[in-house]
Structures are given as structure tokens and as C-alpha cells.
Amino acid sequence: MVNEKSWKEFKDSGLLWWINMLLHTFGWAIVFEMQGEEIKRVFPARVKFRGFGEEENTKGYQEISQYLADNAPFLKQEADE
């Protein structure tokens, strides 16, 4: 099953933050080039920074927690199919 989603939905779910936390370990990140609220371009990049600040982490954990709360029944059902 493939259900295409937008980059905005991916970013808003907290998944971009989550994946970038992992990628930072290796000096990589997925970069969103924005113009106002519009996503202009998305690309992988090598980066020097590692991790996020406390405020960004708090926001990320809140978004990921909300995503899981909203989608847990569907994720479980898909895993069982």
C-alpha cells in the first residue's frame, strides 16, 4: 500500500524533526527550503550541527505524541494485516 502524502503533512506530524534527530548523528539532515509558508524545495544535506535546542525538541515531542495518539489504531491495524 502506498498513500502519497505532502511534505507539509510530514513536517507538521513531527516526523521531519524525528528523522532529522537521527540523521544529525551522521552529519546529515533533510532540509526544507521555505518561502513564507510555502515549501519551495526539499533536499538531503550534510550539516555541521548536531541536535536541536530545548524549545524545538519540546515542540517535536509534542507533535510526534499527537501523531501517535491520532494514528495508533491505524498503525496497529496495518501492522497486523
C-alpha positions as CSV (number, residue, x, y, z in Angstrom):
1,M,0.0,0.0,0.0
2,V,1.3,3.4,-0.9
3,N,-0.7,6.5,0.0
4,E,1.2,9.7,-1.1
5,K,1.3,12.5,1.5
6,S,2.5,16.0,1.2
7,W,5.8,17.3,2.6
8,K,3.8,19.7,4.8
9,E,1.9,16.8,6.4
10,F,5.2,15.0,7.0
11,K,6.7,18.2,8.6
12,D,3.6,19.0,10.6
13,S,3.4,15.5,12.1
14,G,6.8,15.9,13.8
15,L,8.3,13.2,11.6
16,L,10.8,15.6,10.0
17,W,12.1,16.6,13.4
18,W,12.3,12.9,14.5
19,I,14.1,11.8,11.3
20,N,16.5,14.8,11.4
21,M,17.4,13.9,15.0
22,L,18.6,10.5,13.8
23,L,20.3,12.0,10.7
24,H,22.2,14.6,12.8
25,T,24.1,11.7,14.3
26,F,25.7,11.1,10.9
27,G,26.0,14.8,10.0
28,W,23.0,14.8,7.6
29,A,19.6,16.4,7.6
30,I,16.5,16.7,5.3
31,V,16.3,20.5,4.6
32,F,13.1,22.3,3.8
33,E,13.6,25.5,1.8
34,M,10.7,27.7,2.6
35,Q,9.3,30.9,1.2
36,G,6.8,32.2,3.8
37,E,4.5,29.2,4.4
38,E,5.2,27.6,1.0
39,I,7.7,24.7,0.7
40,K,9.9,25.6,-2.3
41,R,12.3,22.7,-2.2
42,V,13.3,19.6,-0.1
43,F,16.7,18.0,-0.2
44,P,19.2,16.0,1.8
45,A,22.3,17.9,3.1
46,R,25.5,17.4,5.0
47,V,25.4,19.6,8.1
48,K,27.8,20.5,10.9
49,F,25.2,20.9,13.7
50,R,24.1,18.1,15.9
51,G,20.7,18.0,17.6
52,F,18.1,20.7,18.4
53,G,17.6,23.2,21.2
54,E,15.2,22.6,24.1
55,E,12.3,24.5,22.6
56,E,12.5,22.7,19.2
57,N,12.7,19.3,21.0
58,T,9.7,20.1,23.2
59,K,7.7,21.1,20.1
60,G,8.9,17.9,18.3
61,Y,7.9,15.6,21.1
62,Q,4.5,17.2,21.3
63,E,3.9,16.8,17.6
64,I,5.1,13.2,17.5
65,S,3.0,12.4,20.5
66,Q,-0.1,13.9,18.9
67,Y,0.7,12.0,15.6
68,L,0.9,8.7,17.6
69,A,-2.3,9.5,19.6
70,D,-4.2,10.2,16.3
71,N,-2.8,7.2,14.4
72,A,-2.0,4.4,16.8
73,P,-5.1,2.3,16.0
74,F,-4.4,2.6,12.2
75,L,-0.7,1.8,12.6
76,K,-1.6,-1.3,14.7
77,Q,-4.2,-2.5,12.2
78,E,-1.8,-2.0,9.2
79,A,0.9,-3.9,11.1
80,D,-1.4,-6.8,11.7
81,E,-2.6,-7.1,8.1
